[in-house]
Amino acid sequence: MKTLALLLYTCAAAAIAAGCAGTISASLPLGLGQATEPETAGDRASWMVPGTTHEDLLYISNEGSGDVDVYSYPKLTLMGVLSGFYTLRGECADSAGNVFITTGSGSQIVEYAHGGSKPIATLADPYQTVEGCSVDPTTGNLAAANFSGPSISQGSISIYKHATGSPEMYFDLLIYYVSFCGYDDKGDLFVDGVSSSREFVFAELPKGSSLFKSIFLKHPMYTAGNIQWDGKFVAVGDQGNLDHGSAIYQDKGASGNVIHTTPLDGSCDVVQFWIQGHTVIGPDSCNNDVALWKYPRGGSATATLTGFSTPYGATVSGGRK
């Protein structure tokens, strides 16, 4: 099974590289919808410095090691490590400080309380390759972006009411591989990915609707990246490619108009960034580091954390003030 999955991954990646001509592509995670084994968070000893509940914490999913490294924020002091994950992907947090960690072909979303070292809940997303997640600030619903389904079938969005129970699944016929999703402040969900012909696709699932609305993003995209509401605009990430570094585009939602560009200088593959106030935190799976840039200005990084192995996602969880 692992040999077959690797072969399929190699062929799919080669097809994208041959067909995008420097314009559009997508990251294809290993596994491709094959839920080979359940999540095993906690198999190795996790730890957390006592007394962290009153400060903000930065969580970095370190795919190569199977760990989530936890830092104080903004001091960036290592405060703990959550261990034992099968395949780490993206992260998100809710207003209560709970952190949700997606597990790729582990087909689960694991929830931790702020500063906790043991999972408090696990959401099953059967036979899905889960990439990113986002919490609706108006309802507490959790959306998970499923890159692909069983046997490399079409991807989808799974929405868990109040971040519990079994999900309702939503499909956009134009998005074959779903990359990331992000709610705005009104509860509208924005989604990106690629079509079956490897073209970038951006869409909105309006609050209360079951139908996606396609959005033409008026800017060329190379590799679909994270989506996050920055307090004013929908921030859409572009992971870039070997010739173009990563960037974030501020979009006016349904209009598709790009208002501003945040260049992440020195990066080569920022996958699931996190915007915290006037700072963007970017795990770079190519440079094996996590850099911080001013937001929305961008440019040169203001700080860099090193020592990672394919860092993938980031989120900041708010402490109890």
C-alpha positions as CSV (number, residue, x, y, z in Angstrom):
1,M,0.0,0.0,0.0
2,K,2.8,2.4,0.9
3,T,4.5,1.7,-2.4
4,L,1.3,2.3,-4.4
5,A,0.6,5.5,-2.5
6,L,4.1,6.8,-3.2
7,L,3.8,5.9,-6.9
8,L,0.5,7.7,-7.2
9,Y,1.9,10.7,-5.4
10,T,4.9,10.8,-7.7
11,C,2.8,10.5,-10.9
12,A,0.3,13.2,-9.7
13,A,3.0,15.6,-8.7
14,A,4.7,15.1,-12.1
15,A,1.5,15.7,-13.9
16,I,1.0,19.0,-12.1
17,A,4.6,20.1,-12.8
18,A,4.2,19.4,-16.5
19,G,0.9,21.1,-16.8
20,C,1.1,24.2,-14.7
21,A,3.7,26.0,-16.8
22,G,4.6,28.3,-13.9
23,T,1.0,29.4,-13.2
24,I,-0.9,27.0,-11.0
25,S,-0.2,23.9,-9.0
26,A,-1.1,22.1,-5.8
27,S,0.7,20.4,-2.9
28,L,-0.1,16.7,-2.9
29,P,0.4,15.2,0.5
30,L,1.6,11.6,0.9
31,G,-1.3,9.3,1.6
32,L,-3.7,10.8,-0.9
33,G,-6.9,9.8,0.9
34,Q,-5.7,6.4,2.0
35,A,-6.5,6.2,5.7
36,T,-3.8,3.7,6.5
37,E,-4.1,3.7,10.3
38,P,-5.7,5.8,13.0
39,E,-4.2,8.8,14.8
40,T,-1.9,7.9,17.7
41,A,-1.4,11.2,19.5
42,G,0.0,10.5,22.9
43,D,2.0,7.3,22.0
44,R,5.2,9.2,23.0
45,A,5.5,11.3,26.1
46,S,4.0,14.8,25.6
47,W,4.9,17.5,28.0
48,M,4.0,21.1,28.8
49,V,5.5,23.6,31.3
50,P,3.1,24.1,34.2
51,G,1.3,27.5,34.4
52,T,1.0,28.2,30.7
53,T,-2.8,28.8,30.7
54,H,-2.5,32.5,31.2
55,E,-0.3,33.3,28.2
56,D,-0.7,33.1,24.5
57,L,0.8,30.0,22.9
58,L,2.1,29.3,19.4
59,Y,1.6,25.8,18.1
60,I,3.8,24.5,15.2
61,S,3.1,21.2,13.5
62,N,6.4,19.6,12.7
63,E,5.5,17.0,10.1
64,G,8.9,15.3,9.9
65,S,9.1,14.5,13.6
66,G,5.4,13.9,14.2
67,D,5.4,16.5,17.0
68,V,3.7,19.8,17.7
69,D,6.1,22.2,19.2
70,V,4.5,24.8,21.6
71,Y,6.1,28.2,22.2
72,S,5.1,31.2,24.4
73,Y,4.0,34.1,22.2
74,P,5.4,36.5,21.4
75,K,8.4,35.6,23.5
76,L,9.0,32.4,21.4
77,T,10.2,30.3,24.3
78,L,9.7,26.5,24.0
79,M,6.9,25.6,26.5
80,G,6.1,22.0,25.5
81,V,5.8,19.3,22.9
82,L,2.8,17.3,21.8
83,S,4.0,13.9,20.5
84,G,2.9,10.8,18.8
85,F,1.0,12.0,15.7
86,Y,0.8,9.9,12.5
87,T,0.7,12.5,9.8
88,L,0.6,16.2,10.9
89,R,-1.0,18.9,8.7
90,G,-2.7,22.2,9.6
91,E,-4.0,23.7,12.8
92,C,-6.6,26.2,14.0
93,A,-7.9,27.6,17.3
94,D,-11.2,28.8,18.7
95,S,-12.1,31.8,20.8
96,A,-11.9,29.7,24.0
97,G,-8.3,28.8,23.3
98,N,-8.9,25.2,22.2
99,V,-6.5,24.0,19.5
100,F,-7.4,21.6,16.7
101,I,-4.7,19.7,14.9
102,T,-5.4,17.9,11.6
103,T,-3.7,14.6,10.8
104,G,-3.6,14.2,7.0
105,S,-4.1,10.6,6.1
106,G,-4.8,9.9,9.8
107,S,-8.4,11.1,9.0
108,Q,-8.9,12.8,12.3
109,I,-8.8,16.2,14.0
110,V,-7.3,16.1,17.5
111,E,-8.4,18.8,20.0
112,Y,-6.3,20.1,22.9
113,A,-7.3,22.6,25.6
114,H,-5.0,25.6,25.7
115,G,-1.8,24.6,27.4
116,G,-2.9,21.0,27.7
117,S,-0.6,18.0,27.1
118,K,-3.4,15.4,26.5
119,P,-6.2,15.4,23.8
120,I,-9.6,16.4,25.2
121,A,-11.4,15.1,22.0
122,T,-10.9,13.5,18.7
123,L,-13.1,14.1,15.7
124,A,-13.2,11.4,13.0
125,D,-13.1,12.4,9.4
126,P,-13.3,8.8,7.9
127,Y,-11.2,8.1,4.8
128,Q,-10.3,11.7,4.2
129,T,-6.9,13.3,3.8
130,V,-7.4,16.3,6.1
131,E,-5.3,19.4,5.4
132,G,-6.5,22.5,7.2
133,C,-9.3,23.7,9.5
134,S,-11.1,26.8,10.6
135,V,-13.6,27.7,13.4
136,D,-16.7,29.8,12.7
137,P,-16.6,32.7,15.1
138,T,-20.4,33.1,15.0
139,T,-21.4,29.5,15.8
140,G,-18.3,27.5,17.0
141,N,-18.7,25.1,14.1
142,L,-15.4,23.5,12.9
143,A,-14.7,23.2,9.1
144,A,-12.0,20.7,7.9
145,A,-10.6,20.8,4.4
146,N,-10.3,17.3,3.0
147,F,-7.7,17.3,0.2
148,S,-9.0,14.1,-1.2
149,G,-11.4,11.3,-0.2
150,P,-11.2,7.5,-0.3
151,S,-9.0,6.0,-3.1
152,I,-8.0,9.5,-4.2
153,S,-11.5,10.6,-4.9
154,Q,-12.7,14.2,-4.9
155,G,-12.0,16.2,-1.8
156,S,-14.6,18.0,0.3
157,I,-15.3,20.2,3.3
158,S,-16.4,18.5,6.6
159,I,-18.3,20.7,9.0
160,Y,-18.7,19.7,12.7
161,K,-21.6,21.5,14.5
162,H,-20.1,23.1,17.6
163,A,-16.9,21.1,16.8
164,T,-18.4,17.9,18.0
165,G,-20.0,14.7,16.6
166,S,-20.1,13.6,13.0
167,P,-19.6,16.0,10.2
168,E,-21.8,17.2,7.3
169,M,-19.9,17.0,4.1
170,Y,-20.0,19.6,1.3
171,F,-18.6,19.3,-2.2
172,D,-17.8,21.8,-4.9
173,L,-17.8,20.2,-8.3
174,L,-15.1,22.6,-9.5
175,I,-12.7,21.9,-6.6
176,Y,-11.3,18.3,-7.0
177,Y,-8.5,18.7,-4.5
178,V,-9.4,20.9,-1.5
179,S,-6.4,22.6,0.1
180,F,-7.5,25.0,2.9
181,C,-10.5,26.8,4.3
182,G,-11.2,29.9,6.4
183,Y,-14.2,31.6,8.0
184,D,-14.7,35.3,7.9
185,D,-16.2,37.3,10.8
186,K,-19.8,36.7,9.5
187,G,-19.6,32.9,9.3
188,D,-19.0,32.7,5.5
189,L,-16.5,30.0,4.6
190,F,-13.8,30.5,1.9
191,V,-12.2,27.5,0.3
192,D,-9.3,27.0,-2.2
193,G,-7.8,24.1,-4.1
194,V,-7.4,22.9,-7.7
195,S,-9.7,21.5,-10.3
196,S,-9.4,18.1,-12.0
197,S,-7.3,20.0,-14.7
198,R,-5.0,21.4,-12.0
199,E,-6.3,25.0,-12.1
200,F,-6.5,27.1,-9.0
201,V,-10.1,27.4,-7.7
202,F,-11.4,29.8,-5.0
203,A,-14.9,29.6,-3.7
204,E,-17.3,30.8,-0.9
205,L,-19.8,28.7,1.1
206,P,-22.1,31.5,2.4
207,K,-23.3,31.1,5.9
208,G,-26.4,28.8,6.0
209,S,-26.0,27.7,2.4
210,S,-25.1,24.3,1.0
211,L,-23.9,25.6,-2.3
212,F,-20.5,27.0,-3.2
213,K,-20.1,30.3,-5.1
214,S,-17.1,30.5,-7.4
215,I,-14.8,33.5,-7.0
216,F,-12.4,34.6,-9.7
217,L,-9.3,35.7,-7.8
218,K,-7.8,38.5,-9.8
219,H,-4.2,37.5,-9.3
220,P,-2.1,34.6,-10.7
221,M,-1.6,31.8,-8.1
222,Y,1.0,29.1,-8.1
223,T,0.1,26.8,-5.2
224,A,-3.0,27.0,-3.1
225,G,-2.2,28.0,0.5
226,N,-4.0,28.8,3.7
227,I,-7.0,31.1,4.1
228,Q,-7.6,33.3,7.1
229,W,-9.8,36.3,8.0
230,D,-7.3,39.1,9.0
231,G,-9.9,41.3,10.6
232,K,-10.6,43.3,7.5
233,F,-10.0,41.1,4.4
234,V,-9.8,37.4,3.4
235,A,-6.1,36.5,3.4
236,V,-5.3,33.9,0.7
237,G,-1.9,32.2,0.8
238,D,0.2,31.2,-2.2
239,Q,2.8,28.7,-1.3
240,G,4.8,29.7,-4.4
241,N,7.1,27.4,-6.3
242,L,10.8,27.0,-6.9
243,D,11.0,30.3,-8.8
244,H,8.5,32.3,-6.7
245,G,8.5,32.6,-2.9
246,S,5.4,32.5,-0.8
247,A,3.0,35.4,-0.5
248,I,-0.4,36.3,1.0
249,Y,-3.1,38.2,-0.9
250,Q,-5.7,40.3,0.8
251,D,-9.0,39.7,-1.0
252,K,-12.3,41.6,-0.7
253,G,-14.2,38.3,-0.5
254,A,-16.8,37.6,-3.2
255,S,-15.4,40.3,-5.5
256,G,-12.1,38.5,-6.0
257,N,-10.2,41.9,-6.0
258,V,-6.8,41.7,-4.5
259,I,-6.3,44.8,-2.3
260,H,-2.8,44.2,-1.2
261,T,0.1,41.7,-1.4
262,T,2.2,40.6,1.5
263,P,5.5,39.2,0.1
264,L,7.2,36.7,2.5
265,D,10.8,37.4,1.4
266,G,13.2,34.5,1.9
267,S,10.5,31.9,2.0
268,C,10.1,29.0,-0.5
269,D,7.1,27.0,0.8
270,V,5.0,28.5,3.5
271,V,2.0,26.2,3.7
272,Q,-0.4,27.0,6.5
273,F,0.5,30.4,7.9
274,W,-1.2,32.1,10.8
275,I,-1.9,35.8,11.2
276,Q,-1.8,37.1,14.7
277,G,-2.5,40.9,14.8
278,H,0.2,42.6,12.9
279,T,2.4,39.5,12.5
280,V,2.2,36.6,10.1
281,I,3.8,33.3,11.2
282,G,5.0,31.1,8.4
283,P,6.1,27.5,8.8
284,D,8.3,26.9,5.7
285,S,8.5,23.2,4.8
286,C,11.2,23.9,2.3
287,N,13.6,26.0,4.5
288,N,12.7,23.8,7.6
289,D,12.2,26.9,9.7
290,V,9.4,29.2,11.0
291,A,9.7,32.8,10.1
292,L,7.7,35.9,11.3
293,W,7.0,38.9,9.1
294,K,5.2,42.2,9.7
295,Y,1.6,42.0,8.5
296,P,0.4,43.1,6.0
297,R,3.7,44.8,5.1
298,G,5.7,41.6,4.6
299,G,9.3,41.9,3.2
300,S,12.2,40.6,5.3
301,A,11.4,38.3,8.3
302,T,11.7,39.9,11.7
303,A,12.5,36.6,13.5
304,T,13.1,33.0,12.6
305,L,12.8,29.7,14.6
306,T,15.0,26.9,13.4
307,G,15.5,23.2,14.0
308,F,12.3,21.9,12.4
309,S,11.7,18.9,10.1
310,T,9.1,19.9,7.4
311,P,7.1,22.3,9.5
312,Y,3.6,22.5,8.1
313,G,1.0,24.5,10.1
314,A,0.7,27.1,12.8
315,T,-1.9,28.6,15.1
316,V,-1.9,30.9,18.2
317,S,-4.1,30.0,21.1
318,G,-5.1,32.8,23.4
319,G,-4.5,32.5,27.2
320,R,-6.9,33.3,30.0
321,K,-6.4,36.9,30.8
